[in-house]
Amino acid sequence: MSPVDAYSEFLKKDLGSLIDALKLENLQKHFLRSRWLDQVLWMGGKADSAQKRYYALRLVAIIGGVLVPALVSLDMSGWTKWITFVVSLLVAISIAVEEFFHYGERWRHYRRSVELLKIEGWLFFQLSGPYQAFSQHSEAYSQFGGKIEEIMQHEVDIYITQVVKEKEEEKKKGTVG
């Protein structure tokens, strides 16, 4: 099991046990797991995946970008010519793939969203911040649920705006039919 998967599993168990300890109705606990915890875990996984892809593509571009000038300065016959060609092709492909999928932007977007969800969850669990006026979690539950939905709606709005923006830019460039 990778460290990321191990952390995700730990988080699922740890936050799940916190949810179990709350004095809430079973249906409310189910909603917490299905909506809040599920989104924390899902977005965390998406952020980690996008980060790995972003770093891999950027490293290929950076290292290849440094290697190509060095290779060009060598004798450009035989294998050096082909290695230079392959490395420069990998650099171009890496940059193009990152430009198309925007893994860096996705990583930052998902990381920001999951951290907002976690912060709101901790405020709710501790009955602090906007929940400090409540003496029990069952009283604060409705406000917490509303705040989570606001965060999720904002996340969806940003995602849709980005997708629509990318498609409009592609249409303007003539790459989408």
C-alpha positions as CSV (number, residue, x, y, z in Angstrom):
1,M,0.0,0.0,0.0
2,S,1.4,3.4,-1.0
3,P,1.9,6.1,1.7
4,V,-1.0,8.1,0.0
5,D,-3.3,5.1,0.2
6,A,-2.3,4.4,3.8
7,Y,-3.0,8.0,4.8
8,S,-6.4,7.9,3.0
9,E,-7.3,4.7,4.8
10,F,-6.1,6.2,8.1
11,L,-8.2,9.3,7.5
12,K,-11.3,7.3,6.6
13,K,-11.0,5.3,9.8
14,D,-10.1,8.2,12.0
15,L,-12.8,10.6,10.7
16,G,-15.3,7.7,10.6
17,S,-14.7,7.1,14.3
18,L,-15.1,10.8,15.1
19,I,-18.4,10.7,13.2
20,D,-19.5,7.6,15.2
21,A,-18.7,9.4,18.5
22,L,-21.0,12.3,17.7
23,K,-24.4,12.5,19.3
24,L,-26.3,12.6,16.0
25,E,-29.1,10.5,14.4
26,N,-27.9,7.6,12.3
27,L,-29.2,9.3,9.2
28,Q,-27.2,12.4,9.9
29,K,-24.1,10.3,10.5
30,H,-24.8,8.5,7.2
31,F,-25.0,11.9,5.5
32,L,-21.7,13.0,7.0
33,R,-20.1,9.9,5.7
34,S,-21.8,10.0,2.2
35,R,-21.4,13.6,1.5
36,W,-18.6,15.2,3.6
37,L,-16.2,12.3,4.3
38,D,-16.6,10.8,0.8
39,Q,-15.8,14.2,-0.8
40,V,-12.7,14.7,1.5
41,L,-11.4,11.3,0.5
42,W,-12.3,11.7,-3.2
43,M,-10.9,15.2,-3.6
44,G,-7.8,14.2,-1.7
45,G,-7.2,11.3,-4.1
46,K,-7.8,13.6,-7.1
47,A,-5.4,16.2,-5.7
48,D,-2.7,13.5,-5.1
49,S,-3.1,12.0,-8.6
50,A,-3.0,15.4,-10.3
51,Q,0.1,16.4,-8.3
52,K,2.0,13.2,-9.3
53,R,1.1,13.8,-13.0
54,Y,2.1,17.5,-12.8
55,Y,5.4,16.8,-11.1
56,A,6.2,13.9,-13.6
57,L,5.5,16.0,-16.6
58,R,7.3,19.1,-15.3
59,L,10.4,17.0,-14.3
60,V,10.5,15.5,-17.8
61,A,10.3,19.0,-19.3
62,I,12.9,20.5,-17.0
63,I,15.4,17.7,-17.2
64,G,14.9,17.3,-20.9
65,G,15.2,21.0,-21.4
66,V,18.6,21.0,-19.7
67,L,19.8,17.9,-21.6
68,V,18.9,19.0,-25.1
69,P,21.4,21.9,-25.3
70,A,24.1,19.7,-23.8
71,L,23.4,17.0,-26.4
72,V,23.3,19.5,-29.2
73,S,26.8,20.7,-28.2
74,L,28.1,17.1,-28.8
75,D,28.9,15.5,-32.1
76,M,25.5,15.3,-33.9
77,S,26.1,12.0,-35.6
78,G,24.7,8.6,-34.9
79,W,23.2,8.0,-31.6
80,T,23.5,11.5,-30.2
81,K,21.3,12.8,-33.0
82,W,18.6,10.3,-32.2
83,I,18.9,10.8,-28.4
84,T,18.6,14.5,-28.9
85,F,15.5,14.0,-31.1
86,V,13.9,11.7,-28.6
87,V,14.6,13.9,-25.6
88,S,13.3,17.0,-27.4
89,L,10.2,15.1,-28.4
90,L,9.6,14.0,-24.8
91,V,9.9,17.6,-23.6
92,A,7.4,18.8,-26.2
93,I,5.0,16.0,-25.4
94,S,5.2,16.7,-21.7
95,I,4.6,20.4,-22.1
96,A,1.7,19.7,-24.5
97,V,0.0,17.2,-22.2
98,E,0.3,19.5,-19.1
99,E,-1.1,22.4,-21.2
100,F,-4.0,20.3,-22.3
101,F,-4.9,18.7,-19.0
102,H,-3.8,21.5,-16.6
103,Y,-2.7,19.0,-13.9
104,G,-1.1,21.8,-11.9
105,E,-4.3,23.8,-11.8
106,R,-6.3,20.7,-11.0
107,W,-4.0,19.8,-8.2
108,R,-4.2,23.2,-6.5
109,H,-8.0,23.3,-7.1
110,Y,-8.7,19.9,-5.5
111,R,-6.2,20.5,-2.7
112,R,-7.8,23.9,-1.8
113,S,-11.3,22.3,-1.9
114,V,-10.4,19.3,0.3
115,E,-8.6,21.6,2.8
116,L,-11.7,23.8,3.0
117,L,-13.9,20.7,3.7
118,K,-11.4,19.5,6.3
119,I,-11.3,22.9,8.1
120,E,-15.1,23.1,8.1
121,G,-15.3,19.5,9.5
122,W,-12.8,20.3,12.3
123,L,-14.7,23.4,13.2
124,F,-17.9,21.3,13.4
125,F,-16.3,18.5,15.4
126,Q,-14.9,20.9,17.9
127,L,-18.0,23.2,17.9
128,S,-15.8,26.2,17.3
129,G,-15.8,29.1,14.9
130,P,-19.3,29.4,13.4
131,Y,-20.5,26.5,15.5
132,Q,-19.4,27.8,18.9
133,A,-22.9,29.1,19.7
134,F,-24.2,25.5,19.7
135,S,-23.9,23.2,22.7
136,Q,-24.4,20.0,20.7
137,H,-23.5,18.7,17.3
138,S,-27.1,17.9,16.6
139,E,-28.0,21.6,16.9
140,A,-25.1,22.6,14.6
141,Y,-25.7,19.9,12.1
142,S,-28.0,21.9,9.8
143,Q,-25.6,24.8,9.6
144,F,-22.7,22.5,8.9
145,G,-24.6,20.7,6.2
146,G,-25.4,24.0,4.5
147,K,-21.8,25.2,4.7
148,I,-20.6,21.9,3.1
149,E,-23.1,22.3,0.3
150,E,-21.9,25.9,-0.2
151,I,-18.3,24.7,-0.5
152,M,-19.3,21.9,-2.9
153,Q,-21.4,24.3,-5.0
154,H,-18.4,26.7,-5.2
155,E,-16.1,23.8,-6.2
156,V,-18.6,22.7,-9.0
157,D,-18.9,26.2,-10.2
158,I,-15.1,26.6,-10.5
159,Y,-14.7,23.3,-12.2
160,I,-17.5,23.9,-14.8
161,T,-16.2,27.4,-15.4
162,Q,-12.7,26.0,-16.1
163,V,-14.0,23.3,-18.4
164,V,-16.3,25.7,-20.3
165,K,-13.4,28.3,-20.6
166,E,-11.0,25.6,-22.0
167,K,-13.6,24.5,-24.6
168,E,-14.3,28.0,-25.7
169,E,-10.6,28.7,-26.1
170,E,-10.2,25.5,-28.1
171,K,-13.1,26.5,-30.3
172,K,-11.6,29.9,-30.9
173,K,-8.3,28.2,-31.9
174,G,-10.3,25.8,-34.2
175,T,-9.2,22.6,-32.4
176,V,-12.8,21.5,-31.4
177,G,-15.4,20.9,-34.0
